[in-house]
């Protein structure tokens, strides 16, 4: 009967799936899809309504209302719709009451995907009367009762007293058996009090259950009737056998009934009837076999329970999380550590743990890999963040291996999960420490190279500075005398001017070498940054005018005074200004800002920004600009200006950062401590 039910449901789901592929729906034309759905409903007489919802359960279309009207809320239930969205598989709903007339109905549902993600759920509503007609189509013995239950054990249809029992639970015996096993035969008591031989079987597609009950008295009467008929035949042929036939009839009827009771008790674990001394040999042997099978079954069940108890005890002693899962991935067991960590109840854990525990960024990856392992039957391993009961996410390493039968079919999964958060953090800290050490080693190497250069440079500069300065001073003096005596219109005037400028440049180079090789000590005093910025900008006013450069300043009026060497700070700013002017030969804008801000979670610092709109610094040159003797200005300077600036700022307990985009300009930021 359950096979016939599955066949019926598969046909309905197939038809609904075809409707879901409508090009009107794919194009988002709900009005035209609405008309198409109405035509399909007219063909399928048992479909009373067709409903379309989005992935959140919000109705987009309902054939009971025009498109665009106030659509009534679907009676199907958000939990049922959400399950279809999560699984991405067709499903059948439990029994529910219609919102309009209060009649009982159910729905078949198919998920509709767009770009591999469920976008809609399409449902067809089928009335309860359809399923009563369905079970009445199948012949059953007289006085027998057939019942159809939904996934929650609620009666959908019943051949006996249907109106009285629809929407209610069945008799206690059937309800308890339904909850325990998908398929079983047993003795029970019906809702009307009749004693029955019962059996039920569950549908694979819908999760519904078909149950049949036959009066116990009817079966036993039939057995006894067969015995009497056999005795009457014997009486017709040989009158003498009447007594014997009656005797054997009595001896057979009672043992057969006993066998039926024993067979029914076997799967339930109930006591098996004792063997009678006056039964026929065959019945006696069958009784002994049933009793032995019952004893063996009870022993195996007892051993299994003991084994499961030992497994639970060992699993709860493990330092990590031990868990098992069914072949479809449903969690069947997790030890106490998992529930203590997550705060979940076992009922929540079976299906909802990914949604409740996994970090949102890890959910999709975890689902994909777990689904792949379930499909291929291969080992599973992943690192994910799981939510603790207090809301904190921690890193876990999870592994699972499949247990297979000789045919390579997965029977179950064994899994183990370990909290690796502290290990992962230690690795990250170690990685950062290694990176920092490499950076420091590189800086030290550069410093050693620079130190070697400085030793040589200091010796050369100290011995030669005096020798260079004296002749340069004489040359500069004669050049300036000649300039003052020469008419600017004279051809010699420009030559004398070049001599004067070049001697001054040579003097500056020697001064830079001396300053870099033998830096003077820093003399800290309380310094007004606003005053320093204004003073240094005044020093370069002529340069700005000649280069057609606009200067813009934005200095916080409430800047605190800081401990600094004013002369060294002015030297740094003028150097940065002149570099910026040199980067804007065709004119541009020089922007100088000063304010305070917290830096890297420390105390507030004064930040001085010097930005230009010049040609910028090439990406490959940017890491090298603070290295001594490196210069991107070929043929101009020794490349000591920025290293001197960096050293001065470091001596003040600060730092200097730079950002640049070729063709768009460069920005230097000086960070100086307030205290």
N, C-alpha and C positions, 0 to 999 in steps of 0.2 A: 504493500500500500504506500509506503514512504517513497518507493521508486516511482510509482505513478504520480505522487505529489511533486517530486523533483522534476519529472518530465513536464508536468503542467506549468510549473513555475519557470522552468527554462524557456518554454515557449513564450510566456508573457514577457520575460526579461529580454529575450531576443527582439521581440516586436518593439519594446520600448527603446532598446538600444538603437534600432534602425531610425526611429523617430528622432532620437537625440543627435543623429548625424545630418539633420536637415540643414541645407545651405542657408536657409533664412536665419536659423539660430547662429550659425557660424558668422554670418554677416551682421548680427545684432539687430535684425528686423523683427522685433517681438510681435508686432501686429500681424504680419504674414505668418509667423510661426504659430501664433494663436489660432489663426484660421485653419492651418494645416492640422494642428492638434485636435481641433473640433471635428474635422473629418475622420481622423483616426478613431476618436472616441465613438463616433457614430457607427463605425465598422465593428469595433470591439464592444459588444452590447453589455458586457459585464463591467466595463470600466466606467465608473460614475463620474470621475473627475481626473484631470491631468494637471499637475502642479510643477512649476519650475522655480527653484530657489538658487541664490548664490551660495558660495562656500561657507558663509556665516549663518545660513538658514533664513535669510531675508527673502520673502516671496517676491518673485519678479512677474509671475503669471499664474493665474488660477482660472480655469474654465468656468467657475461659478461667478466670475466678475469680469467685466470688460477690461481690456488693457488700459492702464492709466487710472482706473478707478481705485478707490480705497480697497486694496486687496486684503481679505481677511487672513489672519495668521494661520499658518498651516497646522492641522491637528496632528501631524506626524510626530512632532517632538524634536527639539534641537539636539538632544543626545543621540538619537537615531541618525539624524542627518550628519552630525559631526563624525560619527563612526564611519559613514560612507566616505566622507571627505578624507579622513585619515587613512583608511585602508585603500581607497581608490578602486574598490571592488563593488559589484552589484550586491544588493541586500534586500531582505524582506523585513518589514516592520512587525512589531507586535500588534495585537488588537488594540484599537482605540475608538473613541466615540467621535462621530462627526460633529463639527461646530454648529451646524444648522439645525438638523432634526434630531440629534442625539442618538442616531442609529449606529450600530457597530460596523466597523470596516477595518481594513488593513491596506498597506501600500507596498508596491514593489518599486525599487529605486535603483537607478543607474547613475554613476558619476560621469560627467562629461568633462573631458580634459582639453586644455589649450596650452600648447608648449609644455607638455609633460606635467602640468599642474592642474588639479581639479578646480574648474571654474564654476560649474553648475552641478546641481543634482536634479534629475528629472524623475518624477514619481507619478505612478498611476494608482488611483484609489479604487479598491475592489470591495464591494459590500460583503457582509458576513454571510448573507444568504447564498452566495456563490459557492462557498465552501461547504455549506450544508447540502446543497445539491450534489457537490462533488462526492462526498462520502456516501450519500444515498444511492449513487450510481453503482456502487460495488456491492455485490450480493454478500450477505452475512447470514449465518444460521438464525433460525427463528429464536426470539427472545435474547439474541446477542445485542450488544451495544457497542457502537463505534464512536470514539471521541477524538477531536482534533484540538491540540493545545499549542499555544504560541511559545516563544522563547522563555517567557516568564512563568509558564505553567498555567496560564489563564485559558479557559475553554473558549475556542473559536466557534465550534459547531459540535452537535451531539445528536445522534439518531434517536435518542430517548429523551423526551421532555426538553427539547432544544431551547425553547423560549425561557424556561425556568433557569437554565444553567449557563447560558452564554454570558461571558464577562465575569464569571466567578471561578474560583479554584475548584478542581475536581475533588473526589473523595480523598481523604488523607493518605490512604495506602498508595494510590496511584501518584499523588503529588510527591510523596517521599521517594518513591522508586524513580520517578522522572528526574528528580534533582540529582540522584546518585549515579544513574547509568543511562546511556543513550539507547540501550536495547536490552530487554529482559522479559522473562516469563515468570509468573508467580500467582499466588492466590491472594485475593483481595475482597474487600467489601465495598459495593457500589454506593453512590449517593442515596439511593432509595433503600439501602439496607440489604440488598441481595448479595449472597456470597457468590464469588465469580472465580473462574480461571481466567487470568488476564495476561496480556502481553502488550509491549509497546516498542516502537521503533522511531528513531529520530531522522528527520530529513537533513541531508548534508548541505543543501543549498540554503534553506530558510531557517534551520534550527527548530522548526516546528516538530511536534511529536504526534504520531498516530497511535492511539491505544484502542484495543479491542477487549471486551469482556464477555465471557459466555457463562451462563449460570452453572455453578458447580453441580447442582442437582440434576440438570439436564444431561451433562456428560456422564455422570455416574449411572443415571437411569438408562442411558443408551448402552453403556457397557453391560449392565444387568440384563437389558432387553436382548442383547446379542446372546447372552448365555441361555436365556429361556428359549429363544428361537432354536438354538442348537439342540437343546434338550427335547423340544417338540418334534424335531426332525427324527431324532433317534427313536422317539416313542412310536412314530408312524411306521418305522421299519421293523423295529423289534420291541414289542411291548415290555419284554423283560428288562430292557435297558432303561426304563423310565426311572426307576429308583436310583440307578447309577448316575444317570444324567443329572437328576436333581441334586444328588450328592456332589458331583463334580462342579455343577453350576454354582452351588453355594461356596464350594472351596475356592473357585476361581474368582467370583465377583468380589469377595472381600479382599483377597490379596492384590487384585488389580487396582482397586481403589487405594489400597495401602501403598502400592508402587507409585501411583500418581502423586500421592501426598509426599512420599519420600523424594521423588524426582523434583517436585516443586520446592522442597526444603533444601535441596542440595546447594543451589547457588546462594541461598540466603544465610546458610549457616545454622538454620533451625535444627532441633533434634530430629533424627531419622527414626521412624517407627521400628520397634524391635521385631525380630523374625518370629513368626508363628510356627507352632510345631505341627500343624495339620495342613500346611500349604503344599502345593505340588512342587516337585523338585526344581523345575525351571524357574518358577517364581521365587523360590527360596534362594536359588543361585543369583538371580538378578538383585534380590534384596541385599544379599551379602556383598555383591559387587558395588551397589550404590552406597552401602554403609562404609565399605573400605575406601571408596572414592571420596566420600564425605570426610572420613578421618584424615586421608592424605591432604585433601584441600584445606582442612582446618589446620593441619600441621604446617603446610606451606604458608598459609596466611599468617600463622603465628610467627614463623621464622621470618617472613617478610616484614611484619610489624617490628620484630626485634632488630632486624637489619636496618630498617628505616630509622628506628630510635637511636641505634649506634651511630648511623651516619649523621643524624642531626646533632648528637652529642659531640662528635668529632668536629663537625663543621662549625659549631658554636665555639669551639676551643681554638680555631684557626685565627691567626693575627689579622687576616684580611677578610674579604667578603666572599663566601662560597655560595653559588647559586646553580640552579638547574632550569632547563627550559624544554618545552615540548618541541617536536619537529617543526612546528609552524612558528616557533619563536616565543610563544607565550610562557612567561615566567611561572614555573611550578613550585619553586622553593628558593628562599634566600635566608641566610642565617641571621641571627639576632643582631650582628654588627651592622648590617645594612639598614635594618629598621631603626636602630639607635642613631645611625648617622643621618638618615633622611627624615625621620619622624613620620614616615608613611605607615599606613595600615596595610596588611596583606592584600585586601580587596583592591586598594588603590594601586598596589605595586604590580599586579598581574599584567595590566594592559596600559595603565596611564603613567608609569614611572618615567618614560622618556620626556613626556610633556611637562611633568612636575619637577624633574630633577636635572635634566641636561641643560647646559648653558645654551641659550638661543643660537649662538654662533657655531655650536658643535652639533646641533640637532640633525641637520640635513646630512652631514658627512657620516655621522654615526648610523643613521637610518639606511643610507645607501650601502655602507660596508656590511652591516648586519643582514640586510636583505640579500646581498650578493652571496654571503657565506651560507645563508639558509638555502638559497637556490642551488648553489654548487656543492653544498655539503663539505666545505673546506673550513680549516681552522680560522678563527677570528681573533684579531688583535687590534687595539686602538687606544689612543690616549685622549681623554675627554675631561671636561670640567663638570663635576657633579655638585649640585646645590646641597649644602648641609641644612639641618633643621633650623639653624639661626639665620639662613639667607646667604651665608658666605659660600662662594664657589671655590672648590679645590680640585687640583689635577689628580686623575686616577688612570691607572693602566689596567685595562680589561682584556682578558684572554678567554677563549672558549674553544672546546674541542668537541666534535660530534662522536657519538657512540652509534655504530652501525651494525646491522644484522648481516648474515652471510651474503645477502643479495645487495649489499652496499647501500641499503636504505637507512636513513637516519632514524634512530629510535628515540634519542634524546640528546641534549647538550649539557655538558658540565662546564661551568665557568668559574673564574677566580678574578677578583678585582682588588687592586692594591692602591692605597693612598700614596702617591709619589710627589705630592705638592712640595714638601720640604726638600726632597732630592732635586726636583726641577728648579726650585729657587736657588739651591746651592750651586747647581750647574750654571745657572744664569749669572749668579754673582761671580763664580769662578771665571766664566767667559769674559765678563766685564773687567775683572781684575787683570786677566791676561791681556786684554786689549789695552788697558791702561798702562800696564808694564811695557808692552811693546811700544806704545806711544812715548813713554818716558825714556825708554832705551834709545829710540830714534832721536828724541830731543837731546839726550845726553851726547849721542854720537855727533850731532850737529854742533853742540856746544864745544865738544872736544876739538872738532875740526876748526871751529871759529877761534877757540883758545889758542890753537897752534898758529893760526894766522895772526892773532892779536899779539902773540909774543914777538913774532918776526916784525909785525907792523909797528909795535911799540918801540922796538929797538931801532928800526930804520927811521921812524918818525922822530924819535927823540934826538937822534944824531944829525938828522938832515933838516929839521924844521927851521933851526936858526939860520942855516946856510941858505935855505930857500927864501926865508922872510926878508933878509937883508937886501939881496939884489932885487926882489920883487918890490920892496918899498922904494928903492932908488928908481926903478923903472916907472912905478906908479907916479912918483913925484915929478919926474921929467915929463911924463905923458900929460899930466894935469897942467903943468906949466905951459907946455906947448899948446894945449887945447885953449887955455885962457888967452894966449897970444895970437891964435889963428882965427881968421874970419870963418864963421860957419859955412859960408858959401864956397870956401876954398876946397879943392879936391883933396888936399891933405887932411882936412878936418875929420872926414869919415874914417880914414885910416888910423889917425890918432885916437879916435873914439873907440875903435875896435881894440886897439892895444890896451887902452885903459880898462875896458870891460873884461878882456881876457885875463889881465893881471889880477883883477878883483876876483874872477872865478878861481884862478889858481890859489889865491889867498884863502878863499872859502874851503877849497878842497883840503888844503893843509890844516885848516882849523877843524874840519870834520874828522880828519885822521887823528889829530891830537885829542879831540874830545872823545872819540870812540876808543882809542888805545888807552887814554888816561882820563876816564870820566871823573868829574868832580863830585864831591859828596853832596847829598841832598839835604838842604836846610829848610825844615818844615816850619811854616808860620801859618796863622789863620788867614786864609785867602778867600776873597770874594770872587766867585766864579763869574758872576754877571759883569763885574768890573774887568776881569781878565779877558773875557770874550770881546767886550767893547774895545779895549785897548789894542788887542791883536788885530782886530778888523781895521782899526784906524791905520795900523802900520802898513797894510796892503792896499789902502784906498787907491793909490796911484796905479798899482798893477791892475786892479779891477777896472779902472777907467780905461786904461790902454787896451785891455783885452775885451772891452765891451761886455763885462760880466756883471749881472745883477746879483746883489747880496741880499739875502733875507734872513732875519734872525727871529727866533722865538724862544725867549728865555723866561723861565718861571720867576715871577716877582718875589716869591717866598723861598728862593733857594737858600739853604743854610750855608754858612761859611765852613770850609773844610781845612784840614791840616795839609798843606802842600807847599812846594817850593815854587813861588810865583814865576821866577825866571825860567825854570825848567818847563813849567806848564805852558808859558808863553812860547817857548821854543817848539814844543810839540804842536801847538795849534798853528803857529806860523808855517811850520813845515808841511802840515796837512793842507793848509790854505794854498800854499805855493804849488804843491802837487796837484791840487784840484784845478788851479788856474792853468797849469801846464797841460792838463787833460782837456781843456776847452779852448783850443786855438782860434776857433771861429766864434767865440762868445758862448754864453750860457747862463747858468744860475748856480750860485753858491748858497747853500742852506746851512745855517748853524742853529742848533737847538740845544737847550739845556734844561733838564728837569730832574726829579728824583723818582725812583721806582724800586720796588723790592726785586731782588735778583736771586734766583735759585733758592728761594725760601729763606734767605739770610736777611740781615738788616737792610734797610733802604740805602741805596747808593745814588750818587750824582752821576747822571748819564749825559755826556756831551756828544752830540751828533754833528758830524761834518759830512755833508753830501754834495755831490756835483752832478751835472747833467752831461758829463764829458764822454769820451770814447770808451771808458771802462777798462777793466783788466781781463785778459784772457783766462779762461777756466784753468788751463794747465799752469799758468803763472801764479794764480791766486795763493796756493799753499807755500810759495817760495818768497813772497814779498818781504817777509820779516827776516830772511836769511841775510847775513852780512855779505856785501859785495854783489848781491843779486840786483839787477836793474833791468826793467823792461824798456827803459829809454836808452836805446843804443847810442853810445857816444856822448852821453850826458850824465855826469855824476859818477860816484863810486858805488852807489847802492848802499849807503850807510844811514841815510836819513830815517827810514822807517825802523830799522833795528835800534837806532838811538831812541826814537819815540817809544818803542815797545819797552826798552829797558827802563826809561824814566817812569813810565806808567806802572810797571811792575814794582819799582822801588817805592812807589806810593801805595802799594798794596792793592792795586787795581789790575785791570786787563784792558786790552784793545781788540775789538772785533772788526771784521770787514766783510761787506757783501758787495758784489759787483756783477753787472750784466753788460757784456760787451755791446757798445752802441747805445747804452741807456744810462751809464754813469756808475759812480762808486759811492758807497756810504761807509764811513768809519765811525765807530762808537767807542768812546772812552768811558770806562766804568771806574769811578773813584769812590772809596768808602767815605761815608759822612763822618764816622768816628775813627 
